[in-house]
Amino acid sequence: MKEILNTLKSIQPPRMIREALALLGTTEIPGSKSNQVVVNWAKETNIKDDDWYNNDSIPWCGLFMAVVAQRAEKEIPKLPLSALSWANFGNKVSDAMLGDVLVFKRKGGGHVGLYVGETKTSYYVLGGNQSDKVSITRILKDRLFSINRPTYNIMPESVKKYIYTDRGVLSNNEQ
């Protein structure tokens, strides 16, 4: 992950990546307490279910994406707490590049995060609720459900593919 972070520091990444990086390391609080930073994202984004979202043990990858998109002045999809609803974000594309929203299928639902790189068989994903925190993790390409590019007035030059070697554990059930 150090190589990816060094790359991201050396370029001008798209705004959604910058907003997501500002939250890197935000972590759930184990047990009955909650990280109020995570819980307050529902209020910040005016999600209609903000009264329902009152505990950081509730899946929050979609909530993370909503706060990142809103801070980057992008339109949030309907039902943003559902990871699979992010397949309706921006413009559907067939080839992932930096800052694209990647939607994955997993047992019991989906997962959503941002493309920050790839290997031959996996994507490096910057997302929330990955091992209970905002982190970069590796997810197999064969789990991919949708690639969606944010709408840009002028697409940043850094929006391109970033190829890395396989490092770190593969995630198979983000939570």
N, C-alpha and C positions, 0 to 999 in steps of 0.2 A: 504494500500500500504506500510505502514511502516514495517509491518511484512515481506512482500516480500523483500523489500530493505535490511532489517536486515539479512535475509537468504542469499541473494546474496552477502552481504559483508562478511559473515562468511564462505563462500566456495570459491573455485577456479572455477568460472564459465567458460564456453567455451568462446573462444576469441570473437565470434560475440556478445555475451551478454556484455562482457567487453567494446567492441567498442561502442555498443548501449548505455550503461550506461554513457559513457563519454559525450554523447549528450543529456542526460536526461534534460528536461526543455527548450531546444531550442524551440522558439516560433515564429510564424508568427507575422508580424507587421500589424495591422489592417489598412485598407484603401489602398491608392495608393502606399505607400512605401512598400518595401520588406526587409526581413531579408536576408542580403547578405550571411550569413553563409549558409542558405538553398539554395539560388540561386547558390552559388559557388559549391555545391555538384555535380551539373551536369557537370561542367568543370573538377572537380577532378576525376570523374569517366569516363570521356571521352565519355559520352553518346552522340550519334550522334545528338540528339535533343537538345543539350545544348543551341543553339541559340534560340530555341523555348521556352525553360524553362527559363523565364526571370522574373518571378513574383512568390512570395510564396503563392499566392492565387490559383495557379494551383495545383491540387492534387499531394501530394509529399510522400505518404507512400512508393511507389516503389523506389523513389529516395533515401529516407532514407535507405531502405534496401540495395540499391546498394552501397552507401558509406560505410555502416557497413560491407557488404560482402567484398568489395575491401580492406578496412583497415585490415580485418581479413585474407586477402590473399585467398579468395574463389572466384570461377568463378561466374561471374554475368550472369544471363540468357539473352537471346536475348529479346529486348523490355522491359527492366527493369522498365520503368515508368508505365507499365501496371501491376497492382497488380496481376491479374490472371496469368500472365506469370511466376510468382514465383512458380507456380505448377510444373515447369520444372527444378527447382533448386535442386541440390544435389540428394539425394535418397528418393524416395517416401516410406513412412512408414505408418503403420496403427495406431500406438499408440504414442501420443505426449509426448516428454520429454524436459527438459531444453535445450534451444538453438535451438529447431526445428523451422522452418519457417512455420507459419500457414497462409493459404490463405482462406479468407472468401468471400462469395457472399453477395452483398448488392444491394439495388435498384440502378440501373444505373451503376453497375460494380462490383468492388471487393475491398478488403482491405487486406493488408499483414503486418505481424509483427512477433515477436519472442515469443515463449512460455516461460513464467516464472512461471507458475503454473496453477492450475485448482481447480474447485469446482465440485460438482456433475453435475451441469448444464451449467457451463461456463468455459472459459479459461481466465487467466490473460495474457494480451498481452502487450509486450514492443514494441512500434512502433511509427512511425512518422505520423504527420497529424491526431492525435487523439485529438479532441477538439483544433485543430490548434497548436499543440505542440508535442514534443517528450514526451511520458508519458506511464504509465501503466494503461490499462483500462480493463474492463471485457466485454467479448463478448460471447453470447450464443453458445453452442456447436452445436446446430442444424443449424447454418449458415456456418459451416466448409465445405470447398470445397476440401482442400488438406493439408496434413502434409508432409513436406520435411525436411530431416535431412541433415545438411552439411556433406560433406565428411571429415572424420578424418583419419589421419595416425594411431593415437592412441586416441580412444574416451576418453575424460576426465571422471573421476569418478563421477563428478557432473551431468553428463547427465543422469537424471532419472526423475521420476514424483515428483512433489511437490504439495501437497494437502493443500488447505486453505479453510476457510469458506467464504461464500458470503458476501462481503463488497463493498460498493461503488455502484455507479449507473451503470446499464447495458448500454453499448453503442449499438445503433441500426443503426447508420448511420455516420460512422467515416468521419471527415472532418477537 
